[in-house]
Amino acid sequence: MLLNRVISTVLVSFAVGGLAEPVFAQSTSGVPNATRTINGLQLPPPPVQFGGEIGTLARDSTQWWTPRVVPPEDAPNVLLIITDDSGWGIPSTFGGIIPHPTMDALAADGLSFTSIHSTALCSPTRAALLTGRNHHNAGFGVISEQSTGYPGYNSIIAEDKTTVGRILLDNGYNTSWFGKNHNTPAFEASQSGPFDQWPTGMGFEYFYGFVGGDANQWQPNLFRNTTQIYPFEGKPGWNLMTGMADDAIDWIRRMHQTNPSKPFLVKFAPGATHAPHHPTQEWVDKISAMHLFDEGWNKVQEAIFDRQKEMGFFPEDAKITPWPTDYIKEWDKLTDVEKKLFIRQVDVFAAYSAYMDDEIGRVVQALKDIGEYDNTLIIYINGDNGTSAEGGLLGTPNEVAWFNGVNAIPAEEQMKWYDVWGTEHTYNHMAVGWVWAFDTPYPWMKQIASKLGGVRQNMTVTWPAKITDKGGKRDQFLHVIDVMPTILEAVGITAPQSVDGITQAPIDGKSFAYLFDAKNADAPPPRDTQYFEMMGQWGLWHDGWFLGTKVNRAPWEGFATPNPDPLNNQVFELYNLKDDPTQSTDIAAAHPDMVQKLRETFIREATKYQVFPLDASVAARMAAPRPNITAGRDEFVYTSPMVGLPQGDSPLLLNTSYTITAELDVPQSGAEGMILTSGGRFAGYGFYLLEGKPVFLWNMLDLNRIKWEGKEALSPGKHTVEFDFVYDGIGNGTLAYNNLSGVGQPGTGTLKVDGDVVDTKKMDKTIPIILQWDESFDIGSDTLTGVNDADYKPPFSLTAKLEKLTVRVDRPQLSDADKVKLQAALQKASD
C-alpha cells in the first residue's frame, strides 16, 4: 500500500550530548512567527525536530517552521559602557572636578558602585569583562602587544571562555560593539585573518571601531566589521568620539524599528581617555574657560578629596598617601613654562573626558527617544584601569616616543606644540602629576596592580524598570569579572555548559544583581578573595585585607631593569581597608602572620588562574618576537599596491639589516608617489618619489627626520631603486635575557638607483621598540597620516607602475659568546 503520510509530532524536549533542551513555544508552534526560549546550556541550541506532517504530496502535508530563539519575556536591552584610562577621582559623579552630567544623571536614576576593580591594564580588563574570567585565565595577562607563549599571556581568548556577546546572541539578542577593540591578537589583525578573535567572531554581529590599544581620533584605523573604512576623508573636524556615537545611535534605531521586540546588547567603548587626547576645539574652549586646573595638581587633589568627603564617599577622618615627592615635583617647584604647558595638557585631557561623557549622553538619549530607556540595563564603568602615566613626568606631544624610551622631552621644547595640543598634529599625553591627582584618594595609577589607584574603578548601574533605589550607593567589593554573570542573571539566561561542542570553563565572576534591591544595600560582597597581577607587581584582597608588593617600578619607567624574581624579590605592604579605605597606612610590620597567609593565598590563586610564570619586563616584551604571518620569513615580494597591513603582521625593519628593492616603470610624464611606507606622522618610514627623485625617510618619533634623496628625477622607463640598511647592533635576541643592549643601535643606510649609490648616511640611533601602531604598512599609497607632512599629503598614490617590490631582512643572530655574556648579566641581576 502506498504510504501517503509520515507524521512528525511536535517535539517538547530532547537530549543532545546529555543536555536536556526544553522548548517553550511562545506562539502557536510551527507557524512562521513561532518563538521559543532555551535553557542555553548548549550553544548554539540543538536543532529542533520537524513538528509538522510530511506526505508524498504537498497537498497532503502540513508545514512547520522551527521557532526562532528569543530571550525570556521582558529581558532588558543592555548598554555596557567602559571608558579608558580613567581613575577614581575623575568624574564629577564621584567627587571629581571634570563635569560628567550623563554619569551624574544615571547615578541619580540608578545606583553608584564605589568598589569595582580592574586588572590595572586595558585589554586584560576588557578580556575579563567580556568573559567573566580572570584576565590570565582569559589569556590576557598583559596587552596583546606584549604577549608571550604561555596560556595566561598569549592574548588569545580560548574557545572554552565564550563572551557575553556570543551568549546573548545565541539567546536571541542583537549584539554590537563600538569603539576600542584591544582583544584581537596583534598577530591576527590583518585582512588575512583569522577573524574568530575579532568582535564579529566573538559574538558581536556588528563592529564599528578600531583594533589596538589606541587610535588617532581624527584619522583612526577604523573598521566596520572586518573592513577598513575612512569616514573622515573630506570631513575636516570629524572626530571618532562623535562618529562612534552617531553609528551606535543609527544601529540602535535600525535594530529597534526593524524588530521592536528583539532586545539588543551594545558594548560602547570609547578611546577616551587613553592617549592621544583628542577632543574637539569646542570642548577644549569650554574646559579652559572653567579654569579648573590653574592652581596646580596639589590643589586639585585637595579639592577632589574634599568633594569626595562632602559627597559621603569617605569619612571625614580618611587620609591620603602623602604626595610622592621622590617621583613627582610639587606644583610650586615647577617653572613658569612647565606650569603653562601642564595646564594646557590637562585642559585637553579634561575636555576629552567631558566630551566623551556628553557623547555617551547622546546614546542614552537615543534610548529614551525610542522608548527603550526604562527597560535598558545601563552599566557605565569609569575606566579599565587607573589614569595613565605613560606620558612621563613631563607629558609628551607624542606617546609613541614614550614607548621607545624617549620620555623626558623638556617643557621648553614641547611648547612648540602648545597651540596644536590635542589636534591631529600631536599624539599627546599629560604629565604624571595630574595622573596622581586624578586617582584620588588612592595611590598610584595604571599598570600598578598592588595599589588601588591602579585597580579601583567606579561605576553606575541604571535600569529604571527594575532598580527602584534611585540614587543609592553600593560599596561592596566587586571586580569586572562580575559584570558578565550579572548581565546573564538580569536577562534571565543561564551560562552555557557547551558552546560549539566545547565544554566551557567555569565563570570566575559572581553576579551582583542582588545588590539592585534596596534591602540588600549592605549585603556581603559576592566573593571574599581576589588576586591582582600586572607585569610583576601584584596584590591580593581578602575579606577587607589587601596585601600588595611595594612599587618597585614606576609606570613611566618602561625601560628599567625588570625585577628578576617578582614572586619573592618584593617588599610587602599590608592594609586593612575596613579601617583604612584609602590604602594610606601600611601595617605589614604589625601583622607578619597575615602577610604570610595572604602570600600563600596569592600563590594558590595564581596557580589556579594561569598567572605563572611571572614576568616583570615591560619594554622587552613589547619588542619580543611572537607569531605573525611574517614569522620565519626573510623575503617578502609584492607585485601590486596594497594598504592596511597592520604593524603586527608586516615585515619588521627594527633592529635588523634590510634591503628594499623597487622595480618601477616611469611614464613619459614622470612619476611621484609612495612606494612603501609603514607608520605615520608620529613614527615610521617611507620610500617614495618626490618630484621624480627617490627618497627614503625615517621619521624618528616626530622629533627628527633622516632623509636619503637622489639628486635627479627618474627618467621615463624602467628603473630599480634600492635602500640598503646595515644594522650595527646584535638584535632583539638580547630581549630574551631582559637586556635592551641589542636594540635601537646605529646603522648605515645607502640609497641606490639602477645600482649606483646616490646617497648614504649613518643613523646614530634607530627606533628600538615600535612604530606608530595605529598606522599600517602600505604599498603604492599612504593611508591615514604621512611620515613627512613637508614632502607630501596622503594618499600620495604612486604614478609609476610598480612591477615588483622586494623586502629582504637579515636579522642579527646572537653568537655563543653573546649568549654567555648575556646569561652572566642576567644571573648577576638575579643574585
N, C-alpha and C positions, 0 to 999 in steps of 0.2 A: 504494500500500500504506500502511495506517495505521501511522504511526510510533509504536511503543509506548514507546520509551525513548530518552532523550537522556542519555548518560552523561557525568558530570563527574568527572574524576580528582582525586586528592589533589594539591594544589599543594605543591611542595617549595620553590620560590623564585620571586620575581617582581621586577620593577623598576618603580618609580614615580618619575618626576622624576629618573631617573639614580641612585637609591639602591637597591642590591640589598638585599632584606629576607629573609634566610633564616628559615625557620620550623623550630623543633626541637620535635617532638612529645615530650612527657614522659609521655604516657599514650596509649592507643590513639586515634588521630586520629579525630575526628568524634563520639566518644561524649560524653555530657553533661558529664563531668568532665575533658575533654581540656584540656591546658595547653600553653603554648609560651613560650619566651623569645624576645626580639627583640634585634636589634643596637642598636636605639634611635637610629639615625641620623636617622630621620624620626618625629616625634611629632605627633599620635597615629599609631600604625603603620597603614600602608595596609590596606584591607580584604582579607580572605583570600577567595580564590575558593572557591566551594562545592565540596566534595570528595565528595559523595555521588552518588546516581543519581536522576534525575527522569524518571518516566514520565508517561503520561496519567492514571494512577490511582495512588492512594497505595499500593495493594497491590503494585504493580509497581515501587515506588520505594524508595530507601534514604535514611533520614535521615542528616544530617551536621551536627554543631554546630561552630561556629567555636571553636577552642581559645582559652581566655582567657589573657591575658598574665600571666605570673608572673616574678618576679626569678630570677636564677641560683640554682641549688641552694645551700643554706646561706647565702644572703645574710642579713646581720645586721639586726636592728632597729636603729634609730638614735634616740638620745635626745640632742638638741642643746640645751644649756643656755647661755644668755647672760644674765648679770646686768647691772645698770645702774649707771653712775657709780661704779665701784669700782676704786680704784687698786691698784698692785702690792703695797703693804705692808699691805693689809687682812687677807686670810685667814691663819689660823694655818698653813696648808699651806705658805706661802711666807715665813714668819717674822713675820707679823702677830700682834697680841695679841688679836684678836677670834676666838673659837672657831668653827671650821668643821669639825666632825668628819666630815661627809659628804664634803667635798672631801679631807680628810686620808685617809679610808679609800679613796677612789677613787684617790688618788695612790699609796697603798701597794699597791693591787691593779693598778696600771697604770703610766702614765708622767706625769711632770711636765714641762711645757714652759715655759721661763722667758722666752722671747723672741718671743711672738706679738704682733702690733701691730694697733692700731685706727686710726681716722681722726681721733680727738680729739673726736668728737661722736657722739651716739647713733644717730639714724636713718641717717646716712651709713654708719656701721659696719655697721648691720643690712642695708642695701641691698647692701653689699659681701659680707657673709656669705651672703646669700640667693642672690646671682647669680654669685659668683666673679669679679666685675668690680670694678675700682677705683670708688670712690664717685662721682666725677664722671662716669665712664663709664656708671654706672647711673642718672644723673640726680639724684644726691643730694649735690651739693657742700656743701649745708647742710641743715638740717631743713626740712620742708615749710612750716612757718610763716614761713620766710624765703625761700621760693622766688622765683626771678626767671625771666624769659622767655628763658633760654639753655639749650641742651641739657644742659649739665653741672649745672644748678641748678634745673630745673623740677619736681623731686620726682616725676617720672614714670619708672617702670622700663619702658623701651621693650620692645616685643614681641620684639626680637632679643636680649634678655638674660633668657632664661627662668630661673626659680628652681629651686633644688634640689627644692622641693616638687612642682612640676609634672613634673620629670623622673622622680622616684621614683614619683609617682602613675601616670604612663603606663607605667611599667615594672612595675606590679603591686603597689605598696605602698598600705597605708592611710596617710593623711597627716593631721596635725593641728598646731594652733598654739594655745598657751595663753599668756595674759598680754599683754604690751605689743605693740601693732602701731603703729609710728611710720612706716610706709611706705605708708600711704594718703594721697594728697594732701589737705591740709586743705580744699580746694575740691571734693573728691569724697566727703566723709564723710557726706553726708545720705542719707536714705532715697530721694531722687530718683536716687541713683547717679551715674554708672555704678559697677558693682561689680567691674570687671575688675582694679582695683588694691587690692581688699580681699584678705585671705588666701584666701578661698574662690575668688577669681578668679585667684589666683597659684599654684594647685596644691595648696592645703591644704583637704581635704574638710571639715574641721571646725575651727571657730574659737571660742574662748571667751576673751574678753579685752576690752581697751579700745583705743580708737583715739586716738592722740595721744601726746604726749611724756610725760605723767604723769597720775596719777589719784588722787583721794581714795580711799584703800584701804578706808575704812569705807563709803563710798557712791559707788562708781565708776560712770562712764558705761560700763556693761558690755554686751557683745554676745555672743549666741550666733549664730554665722554672721553674718547681717546684721540681726538683730532685737535691739533693745534689751531687756534683761531686768533684773529688780530682785530678785535672790535674797536681798538683805539686809533687805528690808522685813519688819518684825515679828520680827527676829532681833538683839536687842542683842548687841554684841560680835562680830558677823560681820566677817570681815576677808578681803580678796581674796587675800592670800597663801595662806591655808588653803583658801579657796574654789576657787582655780585648781588647787591640788594635788589636792583632792578630785575635781574634774571630770576632771583628767588621769588619775588613778588609775581612775576609773569608765570612762573611754573606753578605756584600755588593756585593762582586764579584759573589757569588752564586745567589743572587736575580737578579743581572743585567744580567748574562748570561742565566738564566732561562727564564726571560721575560724582555728584554731590554726596552720595552715600559711602564713598570709599575714603577712609582716613589716610593721612599721609604722615611720613616722617621727613623732617628737614634737618639735616646737620648743617649748621651755619657757623663757619669757622673763619673769621676774618684774619687777614695777615697782621692786623693791628693787635698789639703794639710792638711786634717784632721789628727790628731794623730791616730795611730802611724806613725811617719815619716819614711818611709821605702823605700828609693831609693836604686838603685844598687850601688855597690862599685865604679864602673866606674864613675858614676855621682858625688859621694862624692869626688873622687880624682880630677875631673875636677873643681868643685867649690872651693875646698880647695886650689887648685893651683892658683886661681884667687885672693885670699886674699881680698875678698870683705868686710870683716867684722872686720879686725884686729884692726881698730881704735875705735871700740865700737859703741854702739847703738846711742849715741848722735850725733856722726859724720855721721853715716849712715842716720839718719833723716835729717840732714842738706844737705847731698849730694842728697838725694831723692827730697827734696823740691827745691833745686837749679835746678835739672834736669827738674822737672815739670814746673818751670817758663821758663826755656830755651826752652822747647818744646811748650810753649804757652798755657798751660792748666790753668795757674793762672797769674794774673797781678804781676808786679814787687813789688807793694806795699802790696801784700797779706801777712797776718801774720798767724802764727800757735799758738795754745794754748801752753803756757809755759810747760816745762817738769814737769810731776806730781810728784815732789819730796816727797810729803806726802805719796805716794804709792810706787814709783819705784826709786831706787838709780840711781844717775848719774854714768856714766861709771867709772869716775876717783875715785869714792868712793868704788869700788869693790876691793876685794882681788885678788892676782895674780891667785889663784886657781879658783876663780869664773870666772875671765876673760877667762882663758883657757877652762874651762868647757863650758861656754856660747858660745864661738866661735865654739866649736865643735857642740853644739846643733844647732846653726843657719846654719852652713855649711851643716849639714844633711838636715835641713828643706829646704834650698835653692836648694840643689841638688834634693830633691823630687819635688819641683816646676818646676825646669828646665827639669827634666826627664819627667814629665807629659806633658809639652808643646811639647817636642820632640816626644813623642808617639802620641799626637794629630796630629802632623805634618805628621806622617806616615799614619794616617787615611785620612787626606786631600790629601796626595799624591795618595792614592788608588783611590780617586775620579778622579783625573787627569788621572791616568793610564787607567781607563775605559771610559774616555771621558765625564764624567758627572760633572766635576768641574764647568763649566760655568753655568750650569742650576741647581746648588745646592745652596739653601739659607743656609748659614752657620752662625749660631748665637753662638758666643763664649762669654759666661758670666764669668767674673773673680770673682768667689766667690759667695756662697749662703748667706754670711754674712761677717762681718769684720774678721780679723785674730783672731784666738782663743787664749784666755788667760788661758785656762784650764790646763796649765802646772804649774801654780802658779808662784810666784815671783822668784823661783829658777829653774824652769823647773823640769822635773821628768823622771826617767827611766821607769816609769810605770804609765800611765794615769789612770788606774783602781784605783790606790792608791788615786789619787786626788778625784775621785768620792766617795770615802769612807772617806773623810776628812783628809787624810794624804797628805798635800800639801806643806810641807816645809822640804824636805829631804836635809840636809846640803850638800853643794857642795863637801866637802871633802869625804863624804860617796858616793855621786854619781860618784866620779871619778873611782870607781872600775868598772863602766860600760863604761868608756871613750872609750876604744878601740873597743867595740862592739856596740857603739851607732848607732841606726838605723838598726841593724841586727835583726835576729829572737829572740835574747836574750833580747830585750828591747821593750817596748810598749811606746815609748818615746815622749816627748813634750819639747818645749823650754821655756825659761824664758820670763817673761812678757815684759821686756824692748824691746826686738825685736818686740813684737806684737805692741806696741805703735808706734815704728818707721815704721813698715810696713803698718800702716793705715794712714800715712802721706798723705795729710796735715790735716786730720780730727782727732778729739779727740775720744778716747775710742775705742771700739772693739766689737767683737761678744758678744751677749746677751744684749747689751745696745741699746734699741730701741729709746732712746731720744737723741742720738748723732750720727752724720753722720759716725763716724768711725765704728759703728755697722751696719749701713743700706745702706751706699752708696757704690755701686759697679761700675765697668766699663765694657765695652762690645764692641766687634767688630761685624759688620754685613757685610757679603760679599755675593754678588750674581752677578757675572760678566755679566750675560746675561741681567740684569735689572738695576743694580746700576752703573752708569757711573761717578759719582762724586768721583773718586778714591782718597783715602787719605783724604776725607772730615771729618769734625768734627761736632758732634751734641751735644749741651749742654742742650737740653730740659729735664725737669723733667719727668722721666719715672719710672715705677715700674714693677716688674716681672710679675704682672698680665696682663700687656700689651702685653706680648710675644705671648700668645695663639691667641688672636684676630688678631695680626699682621700676624702670620703664616696662619691663615684661609684666610685673605684677599690676601696674596701673592699667595696662592694656587688657589683662586677663588671660594671658597665654603662658604656656609652660616652656621653659628652656628645653631644647631638643636633646635627646639622648644620642641621636644619629643624624648626620647630615651627609647626603650623597654617599651613603653606605659607610661612613666613617664614624666610629664611636667618639663622642665628644668628651673632652677633658672636663672635669668639674669646674664650675664657675667659682672663682675665688671671692667675688664680692657678695654682699648681702643686701637685700632690699631694705631701704629706709622709708618705704611707703607708709609704714605705720606711724611715722612722725608727722604725716599730713594732718592727723587728727589732734585737735587741741588737748584732748585728755592724755595724750602721750607726749606732751611738750617736754616733760622731764624724764622720760623713759630712758633706760640704758642705751648705749650705742649698740650697733649690730655686731660688733666684734670687740675683743679685748686686746688684740695684738696686731701690729702691722710693722713690717720691715721697710727700710728705705736704703737705697744704694745708688750712687752715681759716680762713676769714674774714680772709684777707690775711697770715696768718703761715704760713710754710712751711719745709719741710726736705727733705733728700734723704739716704738711706742708700745707700752704695755700697761693697760689699766691706769692711765694717767701719768706713769713714769715715762721719761724719754732719755734714752742713752744715745749719745752721739759722739762721733770722733771729732776732736778739735780740728778746726780748719787748718790744713797744712799746705793748701794751695789756693790762692785767691783766684776767682773765676777768670780774671783778665790775664792770668799767668799761664797761658796755654802751652808755652814753650819751656816751662820749668821742668827740672829733672823729676820724673814721677817717683812716687813712693814705691820702693821695690817690694814691700810686703804690706799691702793695705789691710790685710786682715789683722795683723798683730803689731805692726810698727805704727802704733797710734797712741795718742793721749786721749783718754776717755773722759767725757763730761756727762754729768747726770743732773736731770731736772725733774722736779715734782710739779707737773703742770697744773695740778689741782690747787696748789698753793701759790704757784708762780706761773700764771698763764702766759706771760710774755717771754719765757725762757731767758730770764735775766740773771739767775743766780745758780752757779754750778755747785752741787752738793756731793760730788763724787767722793771726795775725801772722807766724808762722814758716813758713806754707805758702801763700803767695798764689797759686801756680800751681794747687794743689789746689782752693782756693776758687773760682777762675775755672772750672776744669774742671767742678766739681760744679754751679756756677750754670748753665753751658751744658747740662749733662745734665738739670737740672730743667726748663729751657725745652723741651727736646726731649720729655721725658715729659709735661709739662703740655700741650703741643700735641697729643700722641698721645691723651691721655685726657680731653679736653674741660674742662681746668681753666680755660682762659681764657674770658671776661675775669675777671681777679682783682678782687675787691671786698672791702674791709676793713670795710665797715659792718656793724653788728650790730642795734641798735635800729631804725635807719632801714629796714632790710629787713623787720623784724618787722611794721612798720606799713604797708609799701608795698602798693599795690593789686595784686591777682592775680586770675586767673579764678575766678569762682564764679557761682552761679545768680542772684546779685543784681547782677552787673556790668552797668552801663549803665542800671539802673532807678532811678527816684526816687520811685516809689509802689508800695506793697505793700498788698494788700487781702486780708483773711481773714474768712470768714463762719462758721467753726466752730472748736471747740477743736482744738489740735494741740500736741504736745510732741515734744521730741527733736531739734529742728533745731540742728545744731552751729554754733559761732561762725563758722567759715569759710564757711558757706553761709547766713547770716542777715543781715538788714539791719544795717549797722554804724552806730551812732549816736555814734561818737567823732569829734571834730574837725570837727563839722558842725552846722549848724542842722537842726532836725527838728520835726515835728508828729505827735503820736499822737492819733487821734480814735477813741473807742469809742462805738458806739451800743448802748445797753442797754435791756432791758425788765425792770424790777424787779418781782418778785411782791409780793402783798399783805403777806406776812410780812417783807418787807425782804430785803436781799441782802448778801453778803460774798464775798470770794474774789479770786483772781488774774485780772486781765485780761490782762496781758502782763508777762513777765519775761525777762531774759537775764543769765546769770551766776549767782552764788550767794553763799554766806557770805563769800567772800574777795574779791569784786569783782563789781559788776553793778548792775542797776537793776530796779525793779518798779513796776508800775502796778496798783493793787488797791483794793478796797473793804474798809475796816476798820470794823466795826460800822456799816456802811452809808455811811461817809464816804469819798469818793475820796481816794486817797493816791498821790503819785508820790515815789519814793525812789531816790536814788543812794547805793549802798554804795561808799564811797571806800576800797577796799583793806582793809576791816575796821578801819580806823583812825578813820574818821569817817563819819557818815551824814547826808545832807542830805535833808530831808523837806518836801514841799509837801502840805498837807492841807486839805480842805474843812471848813467849820465845822459843817455839818449833814449828817445821813444823807439819802441819796436817797429821795424819797417813791416809793410804788408808781407804776408806769407807765413810760413811755419817757423816756429821758434821753440827752443827749450829753455825755460828759466828754472833756476835751481837755487834753493837755500840750504846750505850745509852748516850744521852746528856741531862743534866738538866740545863736549862737556868735560870739565876738569875734575869733577868730584867722583867719589866711589859709589854714588847712587843711593836710592832709598832702601837698599838692603840693610843699611845701618839701623833702620827703624825697628827691626826685629829685636834689636838689643837696647831698645829705648834710647837710642842715640841719634841725634839730628845732624851729625857731622857730615853725612853724605849728601845732604840736600841743600839747595839754594847756593851752590858753589859757582864759581866763574866758568866761562866758556867763550869760545870764539866762533862767530858767525861769518859765513862767506856767501855772498850773492854772486851768481854766475848767469850769464846769458850766452847760450849756444856754446857752452864750455869755457868761456872766457870770464875771468874774475873781474867784476865791476865794482865791488865794494867789500871791505872786510872790517870788522870791528870786534873788540873784546868786550864782553859783559863782565863787569867786576862782581856782580851778584845776579842771581836768577831767582825767579819766583819759586819758593820751596814746596808749598803745600797744595794750593788750589787756585784755579782761575775763577772768574765770576760764574758761580754755579747756576744762576738762573738764565744764563745765555748759552747758546748752543754752538755746535760745530757745524759750520755752513760752507757749502761749496757752490760757487757761481753767483752768490749774492750774500747779503748780510741782513739777518733779521734782528729786530729789536734795536739795540744801540750799537754804534760803531766803535772801533778801538781807537779812532783818532778823528774827532769832530773837525779838526782843522783841515783834514785832507778830503773828507767825503761825508755824505749823509746816506744812511741805508735807504733803499736796499742795495744801491750801487752795483747793479747787475753787470756781469761780465759781458762785454760786447764782442770779445774774441770767441772763437769756437774752442771749447776745451775738449781736446781729443783724449787726453789721459792725464790723470793726477796720481802720483805715487808718493806715499809717505813711508819711509823706512826708519825704524828706530833701532838703535844699538845700545841697549841698556847695560850699564856697568855691572860687572859681577864681582862680588867680594872674593878676594884671594884667601887662601888658607891663613896667611899672616894677618890679614884684616880681621878675620873671624876670631883668631886667638886674641888679638888686641882688644876687640870689642867685647868679647866674653870676659876678659880680665877686668875691663872697666865696669861692666855690669855687675860682676861679682863684688868688686870693691864698693860699689854703691849699695849693695845689699848687706855688706858686713857692718 
